[in-house]
Amino acid sequence: MPRPADGPDELSRPLAADGLRQALALADPPIVPRPAAVWSSPYLRVIQTVAPAAHALGLEVQTGWELRVRRQAGAAR
């Protein structure tokens, strides 16, 4: 993946502070029904989004390369 000139590549770009606060808020209310697993794409910011909920459930975040978002040729950004 190409690295932008002004920062980390998409795979290792972290969540912003607001995103981290929102991710923590996801883990606050009980999650019903209780999932058996928490899956994420391998992108750091996505893992950071689901990690608080996974931790609250006592689960590890599982990652799958096939879960990443792909842009279609000619698709708007």
Secondary structure, DSSP 8 states (H G I E B T S, - for coil): ----TTS--TTT----HHHHHHHHHHTSS--SS--S-EEE-S-HHHHHHHHHHHHHHT--EEE-GGGS----TT---
